[in-house]
Amino acid sequence: MLHQDWMRMALRQAQMAFEQGEVPIGAVIVYDGRIIAEAHNEKEQRNDPTAHAEILVIQKAAEVLDSWRLTDAALYVTLEPCPMCAGAIIQSRLKQLVYGAADLKGGATGSVMNVLDYTLWNHRVDIVAGILEEECSSILKRFFRGLRGF
């Protein structure tokens, strides 16, 4: 499958978040050619500021693989990760990060800063940006327009 195919799966998760009144960000982790975990934002539902899609999907993948080391896995997420999630990406040793829309206010993997590119980390993550960017951006815009009543 192609990056676009996996990102469409992450977009399905974002749509689920949208329908639940959560900021519509979705994520999947691919390992050995298949999705082993999927999640979306659940901050409102859990009343937990750390319940970002990336954190939840990393936790699920670690459980599936019975290891915190996700060294041969790729994370697909619809929005560029924040600093907290970028830290979790490093700590979980993910091989690759693929994201859709850039986060020009809080993106920590290239837009505002790049936590993953810090030279002292003992782990490097391959980053692919802009996959299905328009679709990933569009769902966020629709969500926030709805909150503002436009």
Backbone as a chain_set.jsonl record, in Angstrom:
{"seq": "MLHQDWMRMALRQAQMAFEQGEVPIGAVIVYDGRIIAEAHNEKEQRNDPTAHAEILVIQKAAEVLDSWRLTDAALYVTLEPCPMCAGAIIQSRLKQLVYGAADLKGGATGSVMNVLDYTLWNHRVDIVAGILEEECSSILKRFFRGLRGF", "coords": {"N": [[0.838, -1.186, 0.0], [0.297, 2.334, -0.402], [1.547, 5.489, 0.936], [-0.641, 7.246, 0.867], [-2.829, 5.544, 1.071], [-2.621, 4.468, 3.674], [-2.843, 6.863, 5.069], [-5.461, 7.536, 4.511], [-6.768, 5.747, 6.143], [-6.074, 6.776, 8.622], [-7.447, 9.163, 8.379], [-10.056, 8.213, 8.527], [-10.184, 7.623, 11.219], [-9.919, 10.224, 12.183], [-12.338, 11.277, 11.318], [-14.078, 9.842, 12.968], [-13.399, 10.974, 15.415], [-14.255, 13.595, 14.923], [-17.044, 13.197, 14.734], [-17.56, 12.594, 17.359], [-17.209, 14.931, 18.65], [-14.632, 15.624, 19.195], [-11.415, 17.146, 18.604], [-10.603, 16.656, 15.303], [-8.357, 14.516, 14.77], [-6.586, 11.823, 13.579], [-4.923, 8.628, 13.809], [-2.793, 5.962, 12.741], [-0.851, 3.003, 13.191], [1.487, 1.292, 11.336], [2.815, -1.849, 10.778], [4.896, -4.275, 9.526], [3.525, -4.291, 7.078], [0.817, -4.044, 7.729], [-1.959, -2.608, 9.521], [-1.581, -2.189, 12.909], [-2.524, -0.797, 15.028], [-4.9, 1.737, 15.833], [-6.204, 5.008, 16.366], [-7.824, 7.943, 17.707], [-8.116, 11.418, 18.629], [-9.026, 11.797, 22.044], [-9.369, 13.595, 24.069], [-11.48, 15.164, 25.176], [-13.455, 13.245, 25.774], [-12.095, 11.554, 27.594], [-11.298, 13.392, 29.382], [-8.64, 14.165, 29.576], [-5.609, 15.633, 29.116], [-3.496, 14.46, 27.786], [-4.465, 12.66, 25.966], [-3.996, 12.431, 23.146], [-4.222, 11.527, 19.685], [-1.84, 10.357, 18.722], [-0.451, 9.53, 21.051], [-2.253, 7.674, 22.138], [-2.387, 5.765, 20.05], [0.234, 4.858, 19.94], [0.455, 3.659, 22.462], [-1.401, 1.559, 22.134], [-0.192, 0.119, 20.02], [2.208, -0.691, 21.232], [1.2, -2.419, 23.105], [0.093, -4.409, 21.426], [2.417, -5.39, 20.146], [3.763, -6.17, 22.339], [5.888, -4.739, 23.368], [7.748, -1.806, 24.079], [9.346, -0.777, 22.208], [9.072, 0.299, 19.052], [10.437, -0.099, 16.669], [10.386, -0.901, 13.952], [8.14, 0.182, 12.896], [5.659, 2.372, 11.426], [4.207, 5.534, 11.912], [1.226, 7.033, 11.049], [-0.35, 10.051, 10.864], [-2.887, 12.543, 10.944], [-2.397, 15.235, 11.467], [0.439, 17.276, 11.972], [2.577, 16.31, 14.609], [2.547, 17.496, 18.05], [4.829, 18.916, 20.558], [4.767, 17.134, 22.818], [3.832, 14.723, 21.684], [5.779, 14.321, 19.75], [7.94, 13.778, 21.382], [7.064, 11.323, 22.443], [7.156, 9.813, 20.141], [9.894, 9.629, 19.674], [10.666, 8.3, 22.052], [9.371, 5.861, 21.719], [10.7, 4.791, 19.654], [9.899, 4.776, 16.984], [10.114, 4.056, 13.522], [9.335, 5.591, 11.334], [7.613, 8.637, 10.657], [4.682, 9.796, 9.29], [2.88, 12.434, 8.194], [-0.115, 14.406, 7.615], [-1.375, 17.264, 7.452], [0.371, 20.296, 8.079], [1.129, 21.831, 11.24], [0.977, 24.944, 11.913], [0.983, 26.438, 14.196], [1.713, 24.893, 16.402], [3.284, 22.755, 15.634], [5.712, 20.23, 15.949], [7.516, 18.849, 14.447], [8.765, 19.976, 12.323], [7.373, 22.306, 11.361], [6.992, 24.516, 13.313], [8.99, 23.915, 15.104], [11.53, 21.343, 15.346], [11.53, 18.697, 17.022], [12.305, 16.107, 16.606], [14.666, 16.264, 15.245], [16.801, 16.813, 16.85], [20.157, 16.722, 17.623], [21.339, 15.247, 19.694], [19.746, 13.095, 20.372], [19.495, 9.553, 20.547], [18.175, 8.248, 18.609], [16.819, 8.248, 15.37], [14.228, 9.489, 13.323], [12.501, 8.932, 10.381], [10.889, 11.332, 8.438], [7.945, 12.061, 6.704], [6.118, 14.419, 5.107], [2.976, 16.099, 4.432], [1.183, 14.328, 3.2], [-1.822, 13.667, 1.661], [-2.577, 16.233, 2.359], [-4.494, 18.315, 1.916], [-7.007, 17.063, 2.428], [-6.633, 16.309, 5.095], [-6.287, 18.781, 6.329], [-8.712, 19.976, 5.697], [-10.76, 18.651, 7.189], [-10.176, 19.487, 9.756], [-10.549, 22.266, 9.493], [-13.321, 22.34, 8.924], [-14.317, 21.356, 11.341], [-13.517, 23.34, 13.243], [-14.756, 25.591, 12.152], [-17.399, 24.876, 12.596], [-17.461, 24.94, 15.4], [-17.199, 27.663, 15.797], [-19.459, 28.546, 14.697], [-19.769, 29.241, 11.992]], "CA": [[0.0, 0.0, 0.0], [1.003, 3.608, -0.477], [1.324, 6.423, 2.046], [-1.997, 7.803, 0.775], [-3.776, 4.529, 1.551], [-2.551, 4.436, 5.144], [-3.361, 8.136, 5.583], [-6.933, 7.464, 4.446], [-7.188, 5.036, 7.359], [-5.963, 7.756, 9.706], [-8.559, 10.095, 8.182], [-11.271, 7.573, 9.072], [-10.126, 7.856, 12.664], [-10.202, 11.654, 12.395], [-13.782, 11.432, 11.145], [-14.697, 9.335, 14.192], [-13.202, 12.02, 16.424], [-15.155, 14.688, 14.529], [-18.407, 12.801, 15.087], [-17.649, 12.54, 18.818], [-16.952, 16.257, 19.192], [-13.212, 15.763, 19.5], [-10.627, 17.713, 17.515], [-10.487, 15.509, 14.4], [-7.026, 14.032, 14.436], [-6.556, 10.366, 13.614], [-3.602, 8.026, 13.648], [-2.642, 4.51, 12.653], [0.527, 2.513, 13.153], [1.654, 0.204, 10.373], [3.95, -2.718, 11.081], [4.942, -5.459, 8.674], [2.541, -4.189, 6.011], [-0.572, -4.035, 8.187], [-2.263, -1.724, 10.643], [-1.643, -2.905, 14.185], [-3.205, 0.041, 16.011], [-5.513, 2.957, 15.323], [-6.774, 5.817, 17.443], [-8.108, 9.343, 17.413], [-8.129, 12.233, 19.832], [-10.056, 11.501, 23.033], [-9.148, 14.501, 25.198], [-12.756, 15.543, 25.785], [-14.09, 12.033, 26.284], [-11.348, 11.054, 28.75], [-10.925, 14.519, 30.235], [-7.215, 13.9, 29.742], [-4.865, 16.444, 28.149], [-2.512, 13.659, 27.049], [-5.166, 11.679, 25.127], [-3.834, 12.747, 21.731], [-4.266, 10.344, 18.823], [-0.518, 9.739, 18.639], [-0.149, 8.857, 22.321], [-3.127, 6.511, 22.258], [-2.039, 4.735, 19.072], [1.525, 4.298, 20.372], [0.155, 2.75, 23.571], [-2.046, 0.358, 21.578], [0.8, -0.643, 19.251], [3.129, -1.309, 22.184], [0.482, -3.558, 23.68], [-0.006, -5.443, 20.391], [3.746, -5.97, 19.924], [4.304, -6.532, 23.647], [7.182, -4.069, 23.476], [7.684, -0.353, 23.913], [10.181, -0.449, 21.057], [8.322, 0.173, 17.8], [11.512, 0.273, 15.75], [10.113, -1.175, 12.539], [6.771, 0.624, 12.636], [5.44, 3.73, 10.906], [3.039, 6.241, 12.434], [0.52, 7.923, 10.122], [-1.233, 10.923, 11.635], [-3.453, 13.543, 10.052], [-1.831, 16.553, 11.77], [1.803, 17.271, 12.496], [2.585, 16.15, 16.059], [2.956, 18.532, 19.0], [6.058, 18.515, 21.262], [4.541, 15.944, 23.648], [3.739, 13.551, 20.819], [7.102, 14.128, 19.144], [8.724, 13.091, 22.41], [6.614, 9.931, 22.501], [7.648, 9.168, 18.919], [11.299, 9.306, 19.934], [10.749, 7.302, 23.118], [8.887, 4.56, 21.241], [11.646, 4.36, 18.614], [9.244, 4.586, 15.69], [11.014, 4.178, 12.376], [8.899, 6.625, 10.4], [6.44, 9.467, 10.911], [4.075, 10.322, 8.078], [1.727, 13.245, 8.604], [-0.857, 15.084, 6.56], [-1.348, 18.725, 7.497], [1.322, 20.965, 8.975], [0.533, 22.615, 12.323], [1.782, 26.168, 11.913], [0.97, 27.044, 15.537], [2.304, 24.052, 17.432], [3.943, 21.591, 15.057], [7.038, 20.001, 16.532], [8.331, 17.966, 13.605], [9.195, 20.693, 11.141], [6.743, 23.605, 11.091], [7.401, 25.52, 14.296], [10.269, 23.392, 15.598], [11.666, 19.938, 14.987], [12.019, 17.941, 18.171], [12.9, 14.855, 16.136], [15.953, 16.531, 14.601], [17.788, 17.185, 17.859], [21.319, 15.873, 17.326], [21.77, 14.408, 20.812], [18.925, 11.885, 20.515], [20.149, 8.349, 20.031], [17.267, 7.631, 17.64], [16.402, 9.103, 14.257], [12.936, 9.14, 12.742], [12.279, 9.399, 9.021], [9.658, 12.129, 8.398], [7.323, 12.33, 5.414], [5.075, 15.405, 5.393], [2.103, 16.569, 3.366], [0.41, 13.269, 2.54], [-3.251, 14.026, 1.688], [-2.597, 17.454, 3.16], [-5.755, 19.049, 1.769], [-8.054, 16.343, 3.142], [-6.334, 16.379, 6.524], [-6.537, 20.157, 6.732], [-10.13, 20.277, 5.491], [-11.588, 18.168, 8.291], [-9.914, 20.38, 10.89], [-11.213, 23.537, 9.212], [-14.761, 22.142, 9.096], [-14.576, 21.207, 12.772], [-13.392, 24.618, 13.936], [-15.838, 26.462, 11.648], [-18.597, 24.454, 13.32], [-17.377, 25.454, 16.775], [-17.361, 29.115, 15.763], [-20.782, 28.856, 14.162], [-19.713, 29.819, 10.637]], "C": [[0.881, 1.248, 0.0], [0.714, 4.469, 0.751], [-0.114, 6.945, 2.047], [-3.036, 6.817, 1.316], [-3.798, 4.471, 3.075], [-3.119, 5.731, 5.722], [-4.885, 8.169, 5.515], [-7.485, 6.726, 5.665], [-7.107, 5.965, 8.574], [-7.096, 8.787, 9.598], [-9.887, 9.508, 8.655], [-11.329, 7.752, 10.582], [-10.432, 9.314, 12.989], [-11.7, 11.917, 12.266], [-14.538, 10.925, 12.38], [-14.573, 10.362, 15.313], [-14.159, 13.178, 16.173], [-16.576, 14.393, 14.999], [-18.625, 12.746, 16.594], [-17.376, 13.897, 19.467], [-15.523, 16.489, 19.634], [-12.527, 16.47, 18.337], [-10.265, 16.55, 16.59], [-9.074, 15.205, 13.916], [-7.048, 12.52, 14.606], [-5.171, 9.845, 13.337], [-3.717, 6.52, 13.505], [-1.154, 4.187, 12.704], [0.557, 1.276, 12.281], [2.944, -0.539, 10.716], [3.838, -3.951, 10.189], [3.799, -5.469, 7.649], [1.091, -4.214, 6.429], [-0.747, -3.062, 9.357], [-2.362, -2.567, 11.906], [-2.338, -2.094, 15.268], [-3.781, 1.26, 15.316], [-6.171, 3.684, 16.479], [-7.083, 7.211, 16.913], [-8.103, 10.103, 18.731], [-9.291, 11.839, 20.737], [-9.9, 12.395, 24.26], [-10.449, 14.847, 25.931], [-13.407, 14.342, 26.469], [-13.415, 11.547, 27.564], [-11.055, 12.136, 29.782], [-9.443, 14.422, 30.602], [-6.433, 14.692, 28.691], [-3.826, 15.661, 27.353], [-3.156, 12.663, 26.087], [-5.176, 12.103, 23.659], [-3.837, 11.445, 20.935], [-2.927, 9.608, 18.808], [-0.179, 8.955, 19.905], [-0.962, 7.573, 22.436], [-2.739, 5.399, 21.291], [-0.688, 4.098, 19.406], [1.299, 3.308, 21.512], [-0.457, 1.444, 23.066], [-1.04, -0.508, 20.822], [1.782, -1.352, 20.178], [2.481, -2.529, 22.836], [0.404, -4.712, 22.675], [1.337, -6.154, 20.205], [4.402, -6.465, 21.215], [5.724, -5.987, 23.827], [6.991, -2.563, 23.334], [8.511, 0.094, 22.724], [9.42, -0.745, 19.76], [9.243, 0.451, 16.613], [11.234, 0.016, 14.278], [8.719, -0.722, 12.125], [6.746, 2.064, 12.127], [4.148, 4.281, 11.499], [2.5, 7.16, 11.352], [-0.453, 8.73, 10.951], [-1.652, 12.097, 10.762], [-2.924, 14.947, 10.279], [-0.434, 16.388, 12.345], [1.795, 17.199, 14.027], [3.076, 17.371, 16.832], [4.245, 18.076, 19.704], [5.895, 17.264, 22.126], [4.558, 14.689, 22.796], [5.057, 13.274, 20.108], [8.025, 13.418, 20.127], [8.358, 11.619, 22.512], [7.091, 9.146, 21.275], [9.106, 8.757, 19.099], [11.403, 8.177, 20.952], [10.305, 5.92, 22.66], [9.747, 4.004, 20.108], [10.971, 4.058, 17.273], [10.23, 4.836, 14.559], [10.649, 5.383, 11.515], [7.655, 7.332, 10.92], [5.959, 9.992, 9.573], [2.872, 11.14, 8.528], [1.133, 13.988, 7.422], [-0.651, 16.581, 6.572], [-0.29, 19.228, 8.472], [0.542, 21.719, 10.047], [1.401, 23.853, 12.514], [1.793, 26.885, 13.25], [1.706, 26.204, 16.569], [3.02, 22.822, 16.918], [5.373, 21.442, 15.539], [7.886, 19.035, 15.724], [8.684, 18.644, 12.288], [8.613, 22.067, 10.953], [7.208, 24.705, 12.026], [8.779, 25.182, 14.853], [10.382, 21.961, 15.109], [12.348, 19.188, 16.118], [12.745, 16.677, 17.709], [14.296, 15.035, 15.551], [17.039, 16.971, 15.583], [18.957, 16.208, 17.787], [21.751, 14.966, 18.476], [20.893, 13.171, 21.031], [19.688, 10.701, 19.945], [19.277, 7.622, 19.014], [16.86, 8.654, 16.593], [15.108, 8.573, 13.663], [12.865, 9.737, 11.343], [10.927, 10.119, 8.987], [9.225, 12.33, 6.947], [6.128, 13.245, 5.711], [4.203, 15.666, 4.169], [1.313, 15.508, 2.63], [-1.083, 13.54, 2.747], [-3.482, 15.283, 2.527], [-3.929, 18.185, 3.098], [-6.886, 18.374, 2.539], [-7.869, 16.439, 4.654], [-6.603, 17.771, 7.087], [-8.028, 20.477, 6.697], [-11.0, 19.827, 6.661], [-11.392, 19.019, 9.541], [-10.619, 21.721, 10.702], [-12.716, 23.424, 9.404], [-15.132, 22.055, 10.571], [-14.561, 22.558, 13.473], [-14.391, 25.653, 13.431], [-17.14, 26.15, 12.379], [-18.6, 24.951, 14.753], [-17.646, 26.952, 16.831], [-18.706, 29.519, 15.21], [-20.794, 29.48, 12.794], [-20.381, 28.868, 9.666]], "O": [[2.058, 1.2, 0.36], [-0.228, 4.216, 1.501], [-0.731, 7.071, 3.105], [-4.011, 7.224, 1.948], [-4.864, 4.429, 3.688], [-3.798, 5.706, 6.749], [-5.529, 8.77, 6.375], [-8.563, 7.061, 6.157], [-7.976, 5.935, 9.445], [-7.635, 9.228, 10.613], [-10.751, 10.242, 9.135], [-12.392, 8.003, 11.15], [-11.127, 9.603, 13.963], [-12.261, 12.701, 13.031], [-15.533, 11.525, 12.785], [-15.52, 10.592, 16.065], [-14.795, 13.681, 17.1], [-17.228, 15.25, 15.595], [-19.762, 12.842, 17.056], [-17.318, 14.001, 20.692], [-15.236, 17.438, 20.363], [-13.005, 16.403, 17.204], [-9.683, 15.563, 17.04], [-8.666, 15.583, 12.817], [-7.473, 12.003, 15.639], [-4.347, 10.515, 12.715], [-4.61, 5.888, 14.068], [-0.313, 4.995, 12.312], [-0.228, 0.344, 12.455], [4.002, 0.058, 10.914], [2.785, -4.584, 10.122], [3.19, -6.506, 7.387], [0.21, -4.385, 5.587], [0.201, -2.748, 10.076], [-3.124, -3.531, 11.969], [-2.703, -2.635, 16.312], [-3.224, 1.755, 14.336], [-6.634, 3.071, 17.441], [-6.659, 7.595, 15.823], [-8.089, 9.508, 19.808], [-10.398, 11.579, 20.266], [-10.261, 11.997, 25.368], [-10.502, 14.824, 27.161], [-13.853, 14.433, 27.613], [-14.096, 11.168, 28.517], [-10.626, 11.851, 30.9], [-9.052, 14.573, 31.76], [-6.584, 14.441, 27.495], [-3.327, 16.156, 26.343], [-2.442, 11.889, 25.45], [-6.225, 12.131, 23.014], [-3.492, 10.387, 21.462], [-2.889, 8.379, 18.873], [0.327, 7.835, 19.826], [-0.432, 6.519, 22.787], [-2.755, 4.224, 21.658], [-0.5, 2.904, 19.171], [1.894, 2.23, 21.521], [-0.08, 0.36, 23.51], [-1.038, -1.73, 20.968], [2.148, -2.5, 19.927], [3.138, -3.54, 23.084], [0.626, -5.867, 23.041], [1.384, -7.381, 20.118], [5.459, -7.096, 21.185], [6.617, -6.655, 24.35], [6.157, -2.11, 22.55], [8.386, 1.235, 22.278], [9.165, -1.902, 19.426], [8.868, 1.151, 15.673], [11.821, 0.687, 13.429], [8.182, -1.188, 11.12], [7.664, 2.851, 12.359], [3.134, 3.586, 11.576], [3.239, 7.976, 10.801], [-1.288, 8.169, 11.661], [-0.873, 12.586, 9.943], [-2.991, 15.779, 9.373], [-0.171, 15.463, 13.113], [1.072, 17.958, 14.671], [3.89, 18.158, 16.35], [4.705, 16.959, 19.468], [6.791, 16.421, 22.163], [5.217, 13.707, 23.137], [5.412, 12.116, 19.887], [8.805, 12.55, 19.734], [9.233, 10.765, 22.652], [7.393, 7.957, 21.37], [9.497, 7.654, 18.715], [12.138, 7.212, 20.743], [10.808, 4.912, 23.157], [9.539, 2.877, 19.659], [11.42, 3.191, 16.524], [11.076, 5.726, 14.643], [11.521, 6.102, 11.027], [6.775, 6.726, 11.531], [6.734, 10.566, 8.808], [1.956, 10.616, 9.162], [1.77, 14.176, 6.386], [0.148, 17.113, 5.802], [-0.088, 18.658, 9.544], [-0.569, 22.189, 9.8], [2.429, 23.809, 13.191], [2.54, 27.848, 13.424], [2.267, 26.75, 17.52], [3.334, 21.925, 17.701], [6.148, 22.399, 15.539], [8.852, 18.468, 16.233], [8.878, 17.984, 11.267], [9.298, 22.942, 10.424], [7.757, 25.714, 11.581], [9.621, 26.06, 15.045], [9.441, 21.423, 14.524], [13.572, 19.065, 16.162], [13.695, 16.233, 18.355], [15.028, 14.06, 15.381], [18.091, 17.454, 15.164], [18.76, 14.997, 17.88], [22.472, 13.996, 18.242], [21.267, 12.287, 21.802], [20.437, 10.837, 18.977], [19.598, 6.508, 18.603], [16.588, 9.809, 16.922], [14.92, 7.365, 13.519], [13.141, 10.921, 11.154], [9.927, 9.574, 9.456], [10.018, 12.712, 6.087], [5.237, 12.88, 6.478], [4.63, 15.48, 3.03], [0.817, 15.766, 1.533], [-1.548, 13.63, 3.883], [-4.441, 15.378, 3.293], [-4.439, 18.628, 4.127], [-7.646, 19.049, 3.234], [-8.832, 16.627, 5.397], [-7.096, 17.906, 8.207], [-8.54, 21.174, 7.574], [-11.894, 20.563, 7.078], [-12.337, 19.245, 10.297], [-11.215, 22.251, 11.639], [-13.329, 24.317, 9.988], [-16.143, 22.614, 10.998], [-15.487, 22.886, 14.215], [-14.83, 26.507, 14.2], [-17.891, 27.057, 12.737], [-19.647, 25.345, 15.267], [-18.242, 27.452, 17.785], [-19.066, 30.696, 15.244], [-21.742, 30.188, 12.453], [-20.448, 29.153, 8.47]]}, "num_chains": 1, "name": "protein.A"}
